[in-house]
Amino acid sequence: QVQLVESGGGLVQAGGSLRLSCAASGSIFSIGVMGWYRQAPGKQRELVAAITSGGSTNYADSVKGRFTISRDNAKNTVYLQMNNLKPEDTADYYCNADNHYTNYIYWGQGTQVTVSS
């Protein structure tokens, strides 16, 4: 089992920045890809960014150039640096991690990000 705990959400004005953190615990040896998803009210959950254990990254087109995902394997933590935030970035942000032995997906409880115009 893997437990994921997010932190760092909040309220920010458009153009501002936030940094989300996701700390993993438990069977961390099994973790492969880690990522951030978001879900806005009335919309489906969507991928924001993902990072492999080797550091390869993938971003949604809507956040490229503004968001940066990073990973500290020694601290078992993944980060999402969000710059130049827009009102359309308002959503609940969820961290996830996959078990690279079983392909099971673990989810955190989510952290709310609100961007005011």
ZAKEGU-547512 format. One line per field, with one value per residue (C-alpha): residue number from 1; x, y, z. Coordinates in steps of 0.02 Angstrom, whole numbers, always signed. Example, Ala and Ser with C-alpha at 12.3 -4.5 7.8 and 13.67 -1.06 7.14 Angstrom:
BEGIN
seq = (1, 2)
x = (+615, +684)
y = (-225, -53)
z = (+390, +357)
//
This chain:
BEGIN
seq = (1, 2, 3, 4, 5, 6, 7, 8, 9, 10, 11, 12, 13, 14, 15, 16, 17, 18, 19, 20, 21, 22, 23, 24, 25, 26, 27, 28, 29, 30, 31, 32, 33, 34, 35, 36, 37, 38, 39, 40, 41, 42, 43, 44, 45, 46, 47, 48, 49, 50, 51, 52, 53, 54, 55, 56, 57, 58, 59, 60, 61, 62, 63, 64, 65, 66, 67, 68, 69, 70, 71, 72, 73, 74, 75, 76, 77, 78, 79, 80, 81, 82, 83, 84, 85, 86, 87, 88, 89, 90, 91, 92, 93, 94, 95, 96, 97, 98, 99, 100, 101, 102, 103, 104, 105, 106, 107, 108, 109, 110, 111, 112, 113, 114, 115, 116, 117)
x = (+0, +52, -17, -11, -36, -50, -20, +3, -165, -252, -322, -215, -244, -224, -42, +14, +104, +77, +181, +94, +180, +135, +224, +218, +235, +213, +272, +368, +484, +337, +306, +337, +258, +189, +75, -46, -224, -358, -546, -646, -830, -937, -787, -693, -529, -385, -198, -96, +80, +171, +349, +437, +559, +697, +635, +549, +400, +237, +121, -53, -47, -145, -6, +152, +270, +180, +186, +337, +330, +479, +519, +634, +655, +754, +606, +475, +392, +329, +302, +200, +261, +121, +162, +58, -101, -263, -444, -467, -336, -460, -491, -459, -285, -247, -81, -67, +61, +65, +130, +249, +229, +39, -11, -125, -155, -149, -232, -212, -359, -341, -301, -404, -331, -434, -374, -469, -478)
y = (+0, +178, +332, +501, +665, +828, +1003, +1178, +1224, +1386, +1547, +1654, +1797, +1774, +1785, +1718, +1557, +1407, +1252, +1088, +946, +763, +653, +465, +336, +150, +33, +169, +45, -1, +174, +208, +360, +498, +633, +773, +775, +907, +911, +1069, +1076, +988, +926, +764, +735, +774, +747, +901, +830, +667, +616, +449, +386, +433, +611, +609, +727, +750, +901, +947, +1076, +1199, +1209, +1194, +1337, +1382, +1225, +1120, +947, +882, +736, +708, +520, +534, +621, +519, +681, +753, +939, +1045, +1223, +1326, +1497, +1627, +1547, +1580, +1570, +1416, +1327, +1327, +1146, +1011, +943, +761, +672, +495, +358, +194, +29, -25, -208, -216, -55, -13, +174, +261, +430, +566, +654, +811, +993, +1140, +1277, +1433, +1570, +1734, +1854)
z = (+0, -36, +51, -35, +58, -39, +27, -37, -111, -77, -146, -261, -381, -567, -615, -448, -402, -292, -256, -222, -132, -123, +3, -21, +117, +134, -3, -93, -177, -289, -355, -539, -620, -510, -571, -538, -598, -574, -574, -592, -542, -671, -769, -784, -696, -814, -815, -774, -769, -738, -701, -707, -577, -699, -716, -885, -885, -977, -970, -1025, -1164, -1057, -926, -1031, -995, -833, -725, -679, -603, -506, -396, -248, -238, -76, +7, -87, -135, -298, -324, -442, -462, -537, -605, -697, -632, -722, -661, -770, -664, -521, -472, -345, -378, -346, -335, -398, -409, -499, -434, -570, -522, -524, -617, -471, -456, -288, -259, -131, -50, -154, -120, -179, -289, -320, -437, -428, -574)
//
